[in-house]
Amino acid sequence: MSSASRITSLFILTLFSITVGISLSAQPLSESIRLNQLGFYPSAPKVAIVVGDASGPFEITTPDLKTVVFKGVLGPARQNSISGKTTHTADFSDFKSVGTFVVRIPGVGHSYPFSIKADVFQAAAIGSLKGFYYQRASVGLPATYAGKWSRPAGHPDTHVLIHPSAASANRPAGTIISSPGGWYDAGDYNKYIVNSGITMGTLLSLYEDFPAYCQRLKTNIPESTNALPDLLDEALWNLRWMLTMQDPTDGGVYHKLTNPGFDGMVMPDKATKDRYVVQKSNTATLDFAAVMAQASRLFKPYNRQLPGLADSCLTAAVHAWQWAKKNPDLYYRQNDMNQRLDPDVTTGGYEDKDASDEWIWAASELYVTTKDEAYATAVNLFPDDKTPLPSWAQVRTLGYYTLARMAKDKPLRNQDVVTQAKKHVVGLANTLIEGVDQQAFGTVMGKSTRDFIWGSSAEAANQGIALIQAYRLTNDRKYLNYALTNLDYLFGRNAVGYSFLTGFGQKSTLNPHHRPSVADGIQAPVPGLLSGGTNANAARQDKCSGYTTTIADEVYLDQSCSYASNEIAINWNAPMVYLTAAIEALQREAVAKQ
Ligand code: 9MR
C-alpha cells in the first residue's frame, strides 16, 4: 500500500469512527422515554411517553438498534397538569410482533428494552404473590423456596404479652398468649389486624373472581405440593394468625401485635424485643369479621383437607360482629392509650375516625356468606352516592365488590342490593376514566396531586382493580384497557421512570425501606415487593435528606431511609397481585376465545 493510500485509508477509518461515535452517542439510553418496562401483550394498546420537547418520527427497533421493525410519529404536546412539563406519546399499538424491542426517538435516544408476548405479566403475578412468602413471620425461609434471600426464623410470637390496654378478666395484663405466624406488615416486623383486613380481602377476592387461574398459580412455597392452591395456602398463613388475635371469651379482636417501638434495621432473628397485643378495637374487629366471613366461603370446598376450618371462620366472624355491636365506639387511640398506660406503644397506628365503612364491609361479607337478610338490613349499606377507592382506612367498596359479584348466579334474594352495588362500582370506574386521554402520561393514575399520597402505588393498583371489577360487570373492554394503563404506570410509565415492583423492570426499586432487604447483606432487594412510591409529602414525613424536588408526581426517593416513599407493605402488594393476576387471567380467557 502506497503511503498516499495508507493516509487515505487512515482518513476513512477516522471518519468512520467519528461517524460511528456520533451515531452511537446520538442514540444513548434515554431516561426521558417512559414505558412499561416489562412490556405488552401482542394485541393490547402499547404506549411510551417522552418527557420534554420532541416531535417527528419514532421507531421500534431491536435492542441492538440495528433493525427497525416499526415506524410511527409522536403525538402532539400535552402538558402535565401537576408539573407543567411537556410530554408526547409514542403509540405503537399497531405493532403486534412478539419479541424484545426498544423505542428509539431520533435526537432523544432509546428506551429500556421491553417484551411483546403473551403472558407478559405472569412472572410479576407470581413474583408479587411470592412477596408474601418472604414476609412470613415465625418461620425460616429455606433456600429451596427463598433462594439467596433464605433466612432464619424470627419472631416466634409464642410468648406474647397482653398489654394493659388489652386486659380482660380472663386475660389480665401480662398474661402470655401464643399468636405465631402471619405476615410482617411492611418494612417493619409488626402485625396489624386492620391492614391484614384489606390485604386478605383483596387476595381472597382475586380468588373469588378468577378461581380457575388462581388454582394454577404456583409460587414454589413449602405448601405447593398440597391439594390447596398456593394463593389459598399463602392466605392461610395469615388467616391462622388472625384467628389467634380474637379473644375467645368475648369475640373482640386485638388491634395489633407489636413491639412497643420499631425494631432496628436488623434481620428478623436479631429482633428479640418483647411483643404485645394491644387494645381491641371496633375497626380491627369488623375487618376481622369481614375476612373470616369471606374466608369461610372460600375454604368450604376444602373441608376434607382443612376439617372444620370454614365453620370456625364463620363462627369467629359472627362472634366478632356481636362484639362490635356491643362496642361500636371503641376506636383505637394510641396517644390516649399511652397517656394512661405503660409501656408506651409508638408503632403504626392504623387509627380511624369513622367505622361506618368497616360496618358495611363486614355486613356485606356476612350477608353473602350466610344469605341471612338480617345482615343486609343491620346497617345502611348505601348511606350516600359515594364509592370511595379502597384503602386500609376505607373499606366500604370492598363490600360493594362482594355484593356486585353476586350479580352472576343471583344467589341472593335481595337483588336490589346487588344492583345498587353494581351501580356504585361502575360509577367509580367511570369517574376514574374521565379525562385520562388528555393526561400527560395517559394513565388513570396521576390525574391529580391527590393520587400521590403515602402508598400511592396501591392507589394505582386499587384503581386498576375497580376498573377490572367494572369490566367484569359490563364486559366493556375500555375498562380493561384503562386498567392496563395503571399497570404501565406501576412498571415505569410515570413521572419518575421507576418500576415500583422490586426485581421487575430494568429500572426498579433497589433500596426499599424493608428491614430484611437492608440487613441481609445481599445487594438485590427481596423480590416481588411493591414500593409505596411517589408521595408528595414524603420529605416532610420521613425527613430523609435526599429529596430533590417538591413536584407532587416526582417526589420519590429510592433510598431505605425514605419510609414515606419507598417502604413496602402487604396492603400495597395485594392489589398488585390482584391487578397483574387478573389481567393475566383475562388475557388467557381472551386468547382461549379467539
Ligand atoms: O400505609 C399507612 C399510611 O396510610 C399512613 O399515612 C402512614 C402513617 O401513619 O402509615 C402507613 O402504614 C405504615 C404502618 O403504620 C406501619 N407499618 C408500615 C406501614 C407502611 O408505611
Residues whose N, C-alpha, C, O or C-beta is under 5 A from the ligand:
A	BS01	9MR	D185 A186 D188 G348 G349 Y350 W454 G455 Y563 E567 I568 A569
